[in-house]
Amino acid sequence: MSLGVKLRNLRHTKNLSQAEIADRLKVSQPAYHLWETDQAKPTTENLLRISEIYNLDLYSLLDTQDQNIINNSTFQDNSSVQQQYYPTINNMAPPELLESVIRNQQQITVQQEQITKLIESQNKLIESLLKK
């Protein structure tokens, strides 16, 4: 099941419109529509928000082989349920790895912003030197 189909199914189970869920996610309704139709992918930050809104772990949201979206509370006490309904969990990266990837992406974003500011400063300096 694609991410878009999962998003649509999750939204329907909560009886929410695309506009309502987009508002909760602080994105436009057209942007959210693109996610549901698999024409675009949400950012990592938006995926985290989506998982919080629907009380899902990120794995079940991103697992394209998972046919059942199951609430986190299902797994807290019953490992047989986990094995029956969520067999792909053993083939996935550990949570620490996913968290590390997310942290790295956030650091990259910060570094890209710093580089952009540095380039802008250098351009201003070059412009001022050329004027002299």
N, C-alpha and C positions, 0 to 999 in steps of 0.2 A: 504494500500500500504506500503510495507516495505521500510526501509531507503535505501537499496540498489537500489531498483527500482526507488525511487525518485532521487537518485544521478545520475543514468543512464539517466533518463528523462531530468533532469536539464542540464546535460552535453550535451545531444543531442540538446536541444533547443539553446544552445550557440555554436553549431557546434565545440565542442572541442574534442580532443582525450583524452584517459585516461592519456597518457603521459603529455599532455599539462596541464590538471587540476592537476595532481600529482605534476608537477613542480611548479605551482602556490601555491600549499599547502605545498610545501617543503617536500614531501614524495615520496617514490619510486612508480613507476607505478604498480609493483606487489602488493604493500600494498594497493594502491587505488583500484585495481581490486578486492581484497578481500572484500572491503567495498561494492562495487557495487553488488557483488554476495552474500552478507549477510553472508560471512564466517568469517568476523571480523567486529568490530565496531570502528569507529574513536574516538579518545580521545575528551574530552570536548574542548580542545584548537582547534583541527581540526574542530570540529563541528562549532565553532564560526567563524573560517576562511571560511568554506564552506558557512555559512549563509551570510557572508560579500560579498563573491565573487558573489553569486546569488541574493544578495539584498533581502534576506528572513529573517523573524524572526525565532528564534530558535524553536518556537512552531510548525510552519507549517512544519519545517524540521523533527521534531521528532514525530509528530502526525501520528501514524500508521493508524488511521481511516480516515484521510483526503485524499480524492481522488483527490483534486485539489490543486496544488501548486500555490499560488497566490502571486504576488509581493506585498511588503509592501505598496506601494503607493495606492493600491486598497482600503485600509482600512482608509486612512487618513481623508477622508471627507464623506464617505458614509456608515453609519452603516447598512442600509438595505442590501447592498452588503455583508457586513460582516456576517450578520445573514443568508443570503441565501447560500453563498458559504463556510462558515467557521463555521458551527453550533457547533462544538466541543469546541470552544474557552471558553464557559462558564463552561465547565467541567474540565478545566485545572487549574493548579496552577498559582497563580498570578506571574507576571514577577519578583517581588521582591523576591519571594521564589526561583525561578530558579537562579537568580543572586546570592542569598545567598548560594545556593548549589554549584555553580561554585566557588565562593570565598572560601568556605570551602574546596573544593577539591584542590584548589591551595595551601591553607595553609597546608593541609595534605601532599602534595608533598614536600613542603619546610621542614616540620617537619621530614618527612622520610629521606630527605637528611641530615638533621642535626643529626639525630639518627645514620645514617650510618657512618658519620664522627666521631661521639663520639665512636662508637663501634670500628672503625679502630684505633682511638687513644688509647683506652683501650687495644686493642690487642697488639699494639706496646709497651705499658708500661709493660704489662704482659711478653712479650717476653724479654724485657730488664731486668726485675727483675729475670727471670728464668736464664738468662745468668750469673748473679752475683753469 
